[in-house]
Amino acid sequence: MTAPRLPRVDDTLRALAPEIGRTPPGESALWQVSGPATAGKSALLSALRETLSGRGLCPVLLRPPLASFDSASAVLADLAGGLHAHGLVNGQIARWQEPAPFAEKLRTALGWLEDTADRVVLLIDEPGRWPSRSPEDDRFSAHAREVARALTGRVRCRRVVAGPPSEADLSPVRVIHLQRASEPGPWLCDRATWGPLADAAEELWCRAGDRLAPLSPLDLRLLVAITFVSSVETALQALGDPAGRRAFARELARRLDADAHFRPATKTWARLALLRRPFDEALLAVLGATGLSADVQAIVRACLLYEEEGKLVLHETLRLDAREHGWLGGAEERDTHSTIAHHYADAFQARGSLADELEAFFHATRAADARLLAELRPLLSDQLDAMGRELSRVNRDYTGAVRVFERSLEWDPENDYAHHYLAFNLDVQGTEPARVEEHYQRAIALAPENTWWRSRWVSYLVTRGRTAMARQAWDDALDALALPDPDASPEIYENLHLWVARLLIHRGQLDFADHVLRGIPSEIKHRHPGLRSLARLLSRLIEARAARAVFPLSVEVARWWDGPHLAARRDREGRALARWLPGRIDAIDEGVVSLLVAEPPGSGGASPRYGHIDISRAEFDRASRDERSEDLSAGRFVELAFYGDAEEPVIRVHRPGPFRDEDLPPLFPDPARYLRTAGWVGA
Amino acid sequence: MIDRLREDLLYLVVFGPGYGESILVRPPGGSWLVVDGCRAQGAAPAAQLLRATARHWSCVVLTHPHLDHAAGLDEVLDCSGAGPVGCADPRVMEPEHWTRSPDAEEWLARGAVEHVLAAIHDRWMRQPEHRWLLRRGDVREVAGMRLRVLHPDEASIPFRDPNRMAAALLVEWENVRLLLGSDVVAVDWEAIAREASDLARHAALKVPHHGSRGAVHDVYAGPAEGAQERVWIVTPYNRGRRLPSFGNDEGLAWLLEREERVQLTGLPVPFERQASYPRTTTLAELQAGRVADSGWSILPAQPADPGCYVAVGFDRDGRLVDERRGPGSVAVHRAVEETGAGATEGGP
């Protein structure tokens, strides 16, 4: 369905288009459109593209998928595709697509803009939201920010920027503020627009009236859907929710999910949410929407989607909502990505659009579809890097990932990300250590402040048993990152300290692990469950090293002296517990059981007193209420309880259950991988 | 720590426990051969000795990947040194099998073995010329010494018991012969004897398998023609089933029937309960004053740091010229009258 254009958008368009035409190009020829979400900023840019084309200018709309690893690639694809559509870069695109580093590609694209600045108007949609917010995407985000900065700030052509103008420090010619406002009455009462939902739309208007006026078209569509699926009362109740649009979307999702008839709409919503660009009817059919019942299909078409310049669009906010609901399982999501990837690949074959190829690449990456990916051309090495990451992480196809990162380095030999992950994917397999070292170190040389590059290098050295080198690499890392720093981001400690400490503890390198954990500000350490768990385990191992391990790991440190843990408070004769000792069987031979025991600390902060008790097996067996000495071995834990004035204790034996700490960070990669590859790991 | 070693002697230093045993050999003017590792309260005495004597290692050997032989060897490999790195049976336990253990000591021990094996594997990959998979008959010249592998042979490979795969070594320099028995058991000494004769003629023996009855054998402990005094050193095993046992039918008594004195680097008790001074005693005294059976009273841990070592220096003719014994070590004599002391002696 076509959404009604907001009145302010039309007004602004009428004033802005001639102004742009009159203003000479130059770095200061910049307009900024601001306003809240759903105020019509993007709609204004789309309208400008249409209007400016009619005025002899060459508008190029840059609307990449937001916050994605390939946003920078998508912007450049939009730019090159837009210029090509106006006949401005004929013959140059094919060469530009050949492997080259990001900086070189950006330089070429900026050169095109310089040459065509008199005619081109860049319509730049939300550049501040191009970079990915995921910390793992740092490298890609840096490229997205650089592209945004360059296009909003350093070029001579006229630019209209929706949203904040990224990090450019130029002042716009004018800032246009858009407000949410609509005239919902005629639209809601247009029965042809709403089809099977017409009664619901009309009822909503009749009951809510002017209360609907401040709402955006998206808000209204959601309320119509709620009215249709549930009742107008439910819609009115949602209307009163101060959370506004978020509450409407949440309520609609809940109602759809709760009704078996409407539930298929949620799957379709989730599949459509995987799309990043406006799409056509064919793709809607491919994703199964056309097979839905008529009324469910009407909800999808009239309420979830809207039409813009002949294409269908799922609003960005509904895309994000769908992700949160998790309606698709992992395998289903990958299958859908694969379906979409093949659709775009076919579209690219038919039309040759860079944007189609980029989408095919993106979805094939998300599907970890190595076969399709091999047939597609990336635009930037970022795409290869992300593809390698997905192959590694999703498919655990480490060999495939190595090949992709090798390809990425052919594009850009200075790509620290590709160097690092080439090394990592070899390292995970426990193979080619010489190459692993070369590429880990190259990545560090190129980006010395990357915490992951440092963390994995130190961990690699520990894995290989090179403790002294690992210590040196650790000190180098702290120097490079200027640590410890109480103001440093907690992520640094999570990425660097946590994984190094985890491996060191596994390998029994306790002093080194202690040194690493002591480098974390205590506030961060106490807040992070994984770090807390590591600190707990380390303290237990340090106790064991000092021959003080008298509790099994399953007894929490805080509860150690809050015993007894096994023995009763009174014995069978009713005598009260006088004293208890936790202990560990140190040795058993033919005649003797040797116990390491501890006298619990008294009140007033005294320390426990450790010592040994050697008793005959007969004495042990007489005292044990559980297993006999012949069934026990060194390493089992016991508790000695003395009742009344008895000289002989009762012995209880801890059951040999496995130790589990759900907060303990996993060991990945396998610390024995190189030994496993060599055939050194036995049963 | 051992210091002021004489430059003109070949030294054999045996540490153990803490936990495990570690043997070092240094010829005059040479660098150290290190066989196996042990740790005492977190420290690796072999690495400490290397650093204290400012000498390199010229060969490192892990005789078998048992917890009481591997610990601390990674720290030795991290010390300055270059040369062959030997291992007879490179094998670790699947980490999944022990990372759920409720026993923190097992985590420590298994992790340490994995770390040592990782360090050895790393060396073998980076310096293939120094890779030494120990097999019977192999001979290497190291720091002017001749190292000969007595065990295992290829026929030992099917054994899953690491002791059957443990490496026994004969170290020769001038007229000095040192027999390092690792944990090789009696049945394998018979096989060794078929290939190597005259093993009883040696200046010093690191007694196999902590002096257990199942490891002593006349192949190496029988009478030797024209023999000088032989120094026999036992490292105790202080975990699980403790060794050596002091009974009349056990390995220590058997050894004392053949040699009038046997040196123990410590008693088979936890490190914290070792004496803070070297002692001299007899088997009878050990039997009478067994550490076992304290009743239900607690034997307190000693705060002192026992050394638990025996160091002996030989001249080029194999004569014992220098002998040092660390705190905790025990010289056990065959009989009371031979100690000249009449009872357990020693003291700080």
Contacts between the chains, C-beta under 8 A, distances in Angstrom:
chain1	res1	chain2	res2	distance
A	433	B	122	7.6
A	433	B	125	5.8
A	433	B	126	7.8
A	463	B	118	6.4
A	464	B	118	5.8
A	464	B	119	7.3
A	464	B	121	7.7
A	464	B	122	4.2
A	465	B	74	5.4
A	465	B	77	7.2
A	465	B	115	5.4
A	465	B	116	6.8
A	465	B	117	7.6
A	465	B	118	3.6
A	465	B	119	2.8
A	465	B	120	7.4
A	465	B	121	7.4
A	465	B	122	5.3
A	466	B	78	7.2
A	466	B	119	6.9
A	466	B	122	6.2
A	467	B	74	6.1
A	467	B	75	7.2
A	467	B	78	5.5
A	467	B	115	7.7
A	467	B	119	7.9
A	468	B	78	4.2
A	505	B	111	7.8
A	506	B	95	7.5
A	506	B	99	7.3
A	506	B	107	7.9
A	506	B	111	5.4
A	506	B	114	7.8
A	507	B	111	4.8
A	507	B	112	7.3
A	507	B	114	6.3
A	507	B	115	4.2
A	507	B	118	7.8
A	508	B	107	7.1
A	508	B	108	4.8
A	508	B	109	7.6
A	508	B	111	3.6
A	508	B	112	4.3
A	508	B	115	6.3
A	509	B	115	6.9
A	510	B	42	6.9
A	510	B	108	7.8
A	511	B	42	6.8
A	540	B	104	4.8
A	541	B	104	5.2
A	541	B	107	6.1
A	541	B	108	5.7
A	543	B	104	6.9
A	544	B	103	8.0
A	544	B	104	3.6
A	544	B	105	4.8
A	544	B	107	7.5
A	544	B	108	5.6
A	545	B	41	6.8
A	545	B	42	5.3
A	545	B	108	6.1
A	546	B	41	6.5
A	546	B	42	8.0
A	547	B	41	8.0
A	547	B	270	5.9
A	547	B	271	6.9
A	547	B	272	5.5
A	547	B	301	7.1
A	549	B	103	7.2
A	549	B	104	4.7
A	549	B	105	5.6
A	552	B	102	3.7
A	552	B	103	6.8
A	553	B	101	7.7
A	553	B	102	4.9
A	553	B	103	7.4
A	553	B	104	5.9
A	554	B	102	5.4
A	581	B	298	7.8
A	584	B	103	7.7
A	584	B	105	7.8
A	586	B	238	7.9
A	586	B	239	6.9
A	586	B	270	6.2
A	587	B	238	6.9
A	587	B	239	6.1
A	587	B	240	5.7
A	587	B	241	7.0
A	587	B	242	4.9
A	587	B	268	8.0
A	588	B	240	7.0
A	588	B	241	6.8
A	589	B	241	5.1
A	589	B	242	5.5
A	589	B	245	7.0
A	591	B	292	6.6
A	592	B	292	3.9
A	592	B	293	6.3
A	594	B	242	7.5
A	594	B	269	7.7
A	594	B	270	8.0
A	594	B	292	7.3
A	596	B	270	7.1
A	597	B	298	6.2
A	599	B	298	6.8
A	609	B	298	7.5
A	609	B	300	7.3
A	610	B	272	7.8
A	610	B	300	7.9
A	610	B	301	5.3
A	611	B	298	3.7
A	611	B	299	5.4
A	611	B	300	4.6
A	611	B	301	5.7
A	612	B	269	7.7
A	612	B	270	6.5
A	612	B	272	7.9
A	612	B	273	6.1
A	612	B	294	7.2
A	612	B	298	6.9
A	612	B	299	4.6
A	612	B	301	7.3
A	613	B	294	5.8
A	613	B	295	8.0
A	613	B	296	6.3
A	613	B	297	7.3
A	613	B	298	5.9
A	613	B	299	7.1
A	614	B	291	6.4
A	614	B	292	4.6
A	614	B	293	5.4
A	614	B	294	4.6
A	614	B	299	7.2
A	615	B	293	6.3
A	615	B	294	7.2
A	615	B	295	7.1
A	615	B	296	7.0
A	616	B	292	7.7
A	616	B	293	5.7
A	633	B	240	6.7
A	634	B	239	5.5
A	634	B	240	4.1
A	635	B	101	7.9
A	635	B	103	4.3
A	635	B	105	6.4
A	635	B	106	6.0
A	636	B	103	7.9
A	637	B	102	7.2
A	637	B	103	7.6
A	640	B	296	7.8
A	647	B	296	6.3
A	648	B	296	6.4
A	649	B	296	6.5
A	654	B	102	7.4
A	656	B	102	6.6
A	657	B	102	6.6
A	658	B	100	3.8
A	658	B	101	7.5
A	658	B	102	6.9
A	659	B	100	5.5
A	659	B	101	6.4
A	659	B	102	4.6
A	660	B	100	7.0
A	667	B	95	7.3
A	667	B	99	7.3
A	670	B	95	7.5
A	671	B	95	6.5
A	671	B	114	6.8
A	672	B	92	6.4
A	672	B	94	7.7
A	672	B	95	5.4
A	672	B	114	6.1
A	672	B	118	7.9
A	674	B	118	6.7
A	674	B	121	5.8
A	674	B	122	7.6
A	674	B	125	7.9
A	675	B	90	7.9
A	675	B	92	5.8
A	675	B	114	7.2
A	675	B	117	5.8
A	675	B	118	6.3
A	675	B	121	5.9
A	678	B	90	7.4
A	678	B	121	5.8
A	680	B	90	4.8
A	680	B	91	5.6
A	680	B	92	6.0
A	680	B	117	6.1
A	680	B	121	6.7
A	681	B	91	7.6
A	681	B	92	5.7
A	681	B	93	7.7
A	681	B	94	5.6
A	681	B	95	8.0
A	682	B	91	4.7
A	682	B	92	6.9
A	682	B	93	6.5
A	682	B	94	7.0
A	683	B	93	7.4
A	683	B	94	6.2
A	683	B	97	7.4
